Amino acid sequence: MGVFEVVELPKGRKAIGLRIVFKVMTRDGVPVRRKARIVAKGFSQRYGVDYSDTFAAMAHPSAIRLVLALAAMNN
């Protein structure tokens, strides 16, 4: 699809680290939901050296349910 391109790291550069961020959502002090996401440690990046474009794929949950329902209907 041409979204990503695998390339070698430039000499003298290290890969950008990742971190998992956890969040507990509470209602009246009682945990009701837990969420986790992976984030890049972007503070070590420099525009033009480490990246030139930014892209974040977002899919609304209702869109995902629609696609799964259509797939289930059409086997």
C-alpha positions as CSV (number, residue, x, y, z in Angstrom):
1,M,0.0,0.0,0.0
2,G,3.0,2.3,0.1
3,V,2.4,3.7,3.6
4,F,5.6,2.5,5.3
5,E,9.1,2.1,3.9
6,V,11.8,0.1,5.8
7,V,15.2,1.9,5.7
8,E,18.5,1.5,7.4
9,L,19.4,3.8,10.3
10,P,22.0,6.5,9.4
11,K,25.4,6.0,10.9
12,G,25.7,7.3,14.4
13,R,22.0,7.3,15.1
14,K,20.0,5.1,17.5
15,A,16.4,3.9,17.0
16,I,13.8,5.9,18.8
17,G,12.6,4.3,22.0
18,L,9.0,3.3,22.8
19,R,7.1,3.5,26.1
20,I,3.8,2.0,27.2
21,V,1.5,4.5,28.9
22,F,-1.3,3.0,31.2
23,K,-4.4,4.9,32.2
24,V,-7.1,3.8,34.7
25,M,-10.5,5.4,34.2
26,T,-12.6,5.5,37.4
27,R,-16.1,6.3,38.2
28,D,-16.8,7.4,41.8
29,G,-13.3,6.1,42.8
30,V,-13.9,2.7,41.4
31,P,-11.8,1.5,38.4
32,V,-14.2,0.8,35.5
33,R,-11.8,0.6,32.5
34,R,-8.1,0.4,31.8
35,K,-6.3,1.7,28.7
36,A,-2.8,1.2,27.4
37,R,-1.1,2.8,24.4
38,I,2.4,2.8,22.9
39,V,4.0,6.1,22.4
40,A,7.3,7.1,20.8
41,K,9.9,9.0,22.9
42,G,9.7,11.8,20.3
43,F,11.6,14.3,22.4
44,S,14.8,12.8,20.9
45,Q,13.7,13.5,17.3
46,R,14.7,16.4,15.2
47,Y,12.7,17.5,12.1
48,G,14.5,16.9,8.9
49,V,17.0,14.6,10.5
50,D,14.9,11.8,12.1
51,Y,11.6,12.5,10.2
52,S,10.1,14.7,7.5
53,D,6.4,13.7,7.6
54,T,4.1,12.7,10.4
55,F,1.2,10.2,10.1
56,A,-1.2,8.8,12.6
57,A,-3.7,6.2,11.5
58,M,-7.1,6.7,13.3
59,A,-10.1,4.5,13.0
60,H,-13.4,5.2,14.8
61,P,-14.7,2.1,16.6
62,S,-18.0,2.3,14.8
63,A,-16.2,2.2,11.4
64,I,-14.3,-1.0,12.6
65,R,-17.6,-2.6,13.6
66,L,-19.1,-1.7,10.3
67,V,-16.3,-3.3,8.4
68,L,-16.4,-6.4,10.6
69,A,-20.2,-6.7,10.1
70,L,-19.9,-6.4,6.3
71,A,-17.1,-9.1,6.3
72,A,-19.3,-11.4,8.4
73,M,-22.3,-10.9,6.1
74,N,-20.1,-11.7,3.0
75,N,-18.3,-14.6,4.6
